[in-house]
């Protein structure tokens, strides 16, 4: 299928050092923040740690799509389309702007499958984010690799379960800025010609982590505090130029959240708060 020795990559580990300083916090806030930007020493909103560990791979280590080539932590998968499909996070304590952070990553699983559109490889990575006071975040990331189809065939659409409570504009400048603060060179977010002619999407693709960050923001505003547990998964690509709708539905034990466009879901998420005694 891919002639990849999957077992050789399970258990691979890597350690990265990082953080979000006051200037970076202002930049992130200009994209996804509300109110006043956090200052040095202030608590950092949840999911901003995704901007704390930029992959500094040199230019000769980038693939055609702009992603760093595999072969260090992640396996050298030959399937050309890579997507961050979803993940789950448990938050143990807040991180602060200016705090020195350490990310410990470990490959949990590499699974080869035959999906509806052809071969696929799913890589699951476990991460721990440690700050100056110890473990702050436990995270699972699900990364999927696929073939690029000859033409764009969208997944089956699922209706948003409730009316949107917010509509966020998605201009090209938004995608450019989020790519910049995350140091993400994936070309589907800023190179329209590549996106349409090579990957055959109809338009620039809105980042999954950006959508997840908007959903986390909505969950925090809804409850008045950040959740302890948050998971998410993409179900349909979102494209630049059409508003990102935010929808939510309160369940018995969790808040379900959705991003959507034109009435259909793009990302599903679930937020859970610890019980208070």
C-alpha distance (Angstrom), angle and dihedral (degrees) to the residues before:
residue distance angle dihedral
X1 . . .
X2 3.82 . .
X3 3.84 98.3 .
X4 3.79 88.4 -131.6
X5 3.79 121.2 149.3
X6 3.79 93.6 -134.2
X7 3.80 95.4 -178.7
X8 3.80 91.1 60.3
X9 3.82 90.5 64.2
X10 3.80 99.6 46.3
X11 3.78 109.5 102.5
X12 3.81 96.2 21.7
X13 3.79 111.4 147.9
X14 3.78 138.1 -161.3
X15 3.79 136.2 178.3
X16 3.82 124.3 -149.2
X17 3.79 130.7 -174.9
X18 3.78 121.6 -146.7
X19 3.75 149.4 124.0
X20 3.80 143.9 -179.3
X21 3.79 115.0 -101.2
X22 3.80 126.1 -160.9
X23 3.82 94.6 -91.4
X24 3.81 92.5 49.0
X25 3.81 89.3 48.4
X26 3.81 89.9 55.8
X27 3.81 90.3 50.7
X28 3.81 93.9 48.5
X29 3.79 90.6 45.5
X30 3.81 90.7 54.0
X31 3.81 88.0 62.1
X32 3.81 106.7 35.7
X33 3.80 107.0 5.0
X34 3.79 134.0 106.5
X35 3.78 129.1 -158.1
X36 3.80 117.7 -1.2
X37 3.80 120.3 -4.6
X38 3.82 113.1 -110.3
X39 3.79 114.6 -104.7
X40 3.78 133.0 -147.0
X41 3.79 108.4 -54.0
X42 3.80 95.0 14.4
X43 3.80 121.5 124.0
X44 3.80 112.3 -88.5
X45 3.83 116.6 -130.8
X46 3.80 115.6 -109.8
X47 3.83 117.4 -85.0
X48 3.79 93.2 21.4
X49 3.81 86.1 108.5
X50 3.83 85.8 78.8
X51 3.81 85.1 77.2
X52 3.82 93.5 49.1
X53 3.80 101.0 77.8
X54 3.83 110.4 45.9
X55 3.79 114.4 -171.2
X56 3.78 103.0 -120.4
X57 3.81 96.5 -166.7
X58 3.83 110.4 157.2
X59 3.79 119.2 -110.1
X60 3.81 93.2 -101.7
X61 3.82 88.8 59.3
X62 3.80 94.5 58.9
X63 3.79 120.8 101.1
X64 3.79 125.7 -137.2
X65 3.80 90.3 -88.9
X66 3.80 92.2 54.4
X67 3.80 96.4 -108.4
X68 3.82 119.3 124.4
X69 3.80 109.0 -100.0
X70 3.80 117.5 -106.1
X71 3.77 123.8 -112.4
X72 3.79 104.8 96.6
X73 3.81 111.3 60.5
X74 3.81 98.5 -16.8
X75 3.82 119.9 54.2
X76 3.83 120.6 -105.5
X77 3.81 95.4 -105.7
X78 3.82 114.4 -174.6
X79 3.82 94.9 -154.7
X80 3.82 102.3 106.9
X81 3.83 104.6 -146.3
X82 3.80 114.5 76.7
X83 3.82 124.3 -176.1
X84 3.78 135.2 174.0
X85 3.80 94.0 -129.5
X86 3.79 100.3 -175.9
X87 3.76 146.6 -59.4
X88 3.78 148.6 -168.3
X89 3.79 132.9 -118.5
X90 3.80 136.5 -165.7
X91 3.80 115.7 -162.1
X92 3.80 117.6 -150.3
X93 3.79 99.0 172.8
X94 3.79 142.0 -13.6
X95 3.78 123.6 -85.2
X96 3.80 121.4 -140.7
X97 3.78 134.7 -135.7
X98 3.79 107.4 -99.7
X99 3.81 94.3 19.7
X100 3.82 116.8 137.9
X101 3.81 108.5 -116.6
X102 3.79 135.8 -166.2
X103 3.81 125.3 -160.4
X104 3.80 119.2 -157.5
X105 3.80 112.7 -165.6
X106 3.80 129.2 -170.9
X107 3.81 130.0 177.9
X108 3.79 106.4 -123.8
X109 3.80 99.9 -179.0
X110 3.80 144.0 -5.4
X111 3.80 111.4 -160.2
X112 3.81 128.2 -176.2
X113 3.81 116.6 -153.6
X114 3.78 141.2 166.7
X115 3.79 107.5 -126.2
X116 3.79 132.9 -173.8
X117 3.81 91.3 -86.5
X118 3.81 97.7 39.7
X119 3.81 138.2 -83.6
X120 3.78 120.2 -3.4
X121 3.78 137.8 177.8
X122 3.79 121.8 -151.9
X123 3.79 118.4 -159.0
X124 3.80 118.7 -167.7
X125 3.80 117.6 -161.3
X126 3.80 125.4 -171.0
X127 3.78 117.2 -152.4
X128 3.77 136.4 -173.3
X129 3.79 120.7 -161.2
X130 3.79 113.0 -155.2
X131 3.78 125.4 -169.9
X132 3.76 132.9 -175.7
X133 3.83 90.5 -73.2
X134 3.81 95.8 47.0
X135 3.80 134.3 -102.5
X136 3.80 112.4 14.5
X137 3.83 107.1 161.3
X138 3.79 136.1 21.7
X139 3.79 112.0 -162.1
X140 3.79 140.3 -179.6
X141 3.80 119.9 -158.5
X142 3.82 123.1 -165.0
X143 3.81 113.9 -157.1
X144 3.80 120.2 -175.1
X145 3.81 128.9 -163.2
X146 3.82 121.3 -159.1
X147 3.77 142.6 167.4
X148 3.81 115.9 -95.6
X149 3.84 108.6 -113.6
X150 3.79 122.4 -132.2
X151 3.81 89.7 -116.9
X152 3.77 137.4 10.4
X153 3.78 113.8 -87.8
X154 3.81 110.6 175.8
X155 3.80 122.0 -140.3
X156 3.78 118.2 -106.3
X157 3.80 108.6 -74.1
X158 3.79 121.8 -119.6
X159 3.79 119.9 -159.0
X160 3.79 120.5 -118.2
X161 3.82 105.1 -105.2
X162 3.81 95.2 -139.5
X163 3.78 137.7 21.8
X164 3.82 114.0 -82.9
X165 3.79 117.3 -96.5
X166 3.81 93.6 -163.8
X167 3.80 138.2 20.3
X168 3.81 117.3 -155.2
X169 3.79 120.1 -163.8
X170 3.82 115.0 -124.5
X171 3.83 107.8 -158.0
X172 3.79 121.5 165.3
X173 3.81 88.9 -104.5
X174 3.83 90.0 62.7
X175 3.80 91.6 54.5
X176 3.80 91.6 45.6
X177 3.79 92.8 51.2
X178 3.82 94.1 47.6
X179 3.80 90.4 48.2
X180 3.80 87.4 51.9
X181 3.81 98.0 50.2
X182 3.82 91.0 46.9
X183 3.83 93.4 41.0
X184 3.80 87.9 -127.3
X185 3.81 114.1 159.0
X186 3.81 96.4 -178.3
X187 3.80 101.3 141.5
X188 3.82 97.4 -145.5
X189 3.82 87.3 77.4
X190 3.83 99.0 55.8
X191 3.83 112.3 5.4
X192 3.81 106.3 78.6
X193 3.80 95.5 -179.2
X194 3.81 92.3 53.2
X195 3.79 91.4 43.1
X196 3.81 93.5 54.0
X197 3.81 102.0 32.7
X198 3.81 100.7 38.8
X199 3.80 108.1 24.4
X200 3.83 93.7 26.6
X201 3.77 97.4 -135.7
X202 3.83 114.2 149.1
X203 3.81 92.8 -128.1
X204 3.78 146.2 -6.3
X205 3.80 111.0 -52.2
X206 3.81 120.5 -124.0
X207 3.82 110.1 -129.2
X208 3.79 116.4 -102.0
X209 3.83 92.6 -139.4
X210 3.81 89.6 52.1
X211 3.81 90.1 54.5
X212 3.80 90.1 47.2
X213 3.80 90.2 51.4
X214 3.80 91.0 53.3
X215 3.82 89.6 50.3
X216 3.80 91.3 49.4
X217 3.80 88.8 50.6
X218 3.81 90.5 51.4
X219 3.82 91.9 48.3
X220 3.81 91.8 50.0
X221 3.80 92.4 48.7
X222 3.82 91.5 47.1
X223 3.81 94.4 53.8
X224 3.79 99.3 28.5
X225 3.80 91.7 -121.7
X226 3.78 137.9 53.2
X227 3.81 119.8 -89.0
X228 3.78 123.3 -110.2
X229 3.82 93.2 -136.7
X230 3.80 129.6 32.2
X231 3.79 130.8 173.0
X232 3.79 131.1 175.6
X233 3.79 143.5 175.3
X234 3.77 135.5 -173.6
X235 3.80 117.6 -120.2
X236 3.83 101.9 170.8
X237 3.81 134.1 14.0
X238 3.79 116.9 -102.1
X239 3.79 118.7 -144.8
X240 3.77 132.7 -149.6
X241 3.79 119.2 -105.8
X242 3.81 99.2 40.9
X243 3.82 119.9 84.3
X244 3.79 119.6 -97.6
X245 3.80 105.4 -126.7
X246 3.81 119.9 -150.4
X247 3.79 118.0 -148.7
X248 3.80 131.5 173.0
X249 3.78 139.1 -172.8
X250 3.80 124.3 -165.1
X251 3.78 114.9 -134.7
X252 3.78 130.9 -173.5
X253 3.80 95.3 -93.7
X254 3.81 105.5 10.0
X255 3.77 144.8 28.2
X256 3.81 113.9 -116.4
X257 3.79 115.4 -150.6
X258 3.79 133.1 -171.5
X259 3.77 140.3 -171.6
X260 3.77 115.7 -152.3
X261 3.78 147.8 166.9
X262 3.80 127.9 -148.3
X263 3.80 91.2 -2.7
X264 3.82 99.0 -52.7
X265 3.80 131.0 103.2
X266 3.80 123.2 -102.0
X267 3.80 101.6 170.4
X268 3.78 133.3 16.0
X269 3.80 123.0 -155.8
X270 3.78 139.8 172.9
X271 3.80 127.2 -152.7
X272 3.81 123.7 -164.0
X273 3.79 126.9 -173.1
X274 3.79 123.6 -156.8
X275 3.75 115.0 -103.9
X276 3.77 115.0 -101.1
X277 3.79 119.4 -139.5
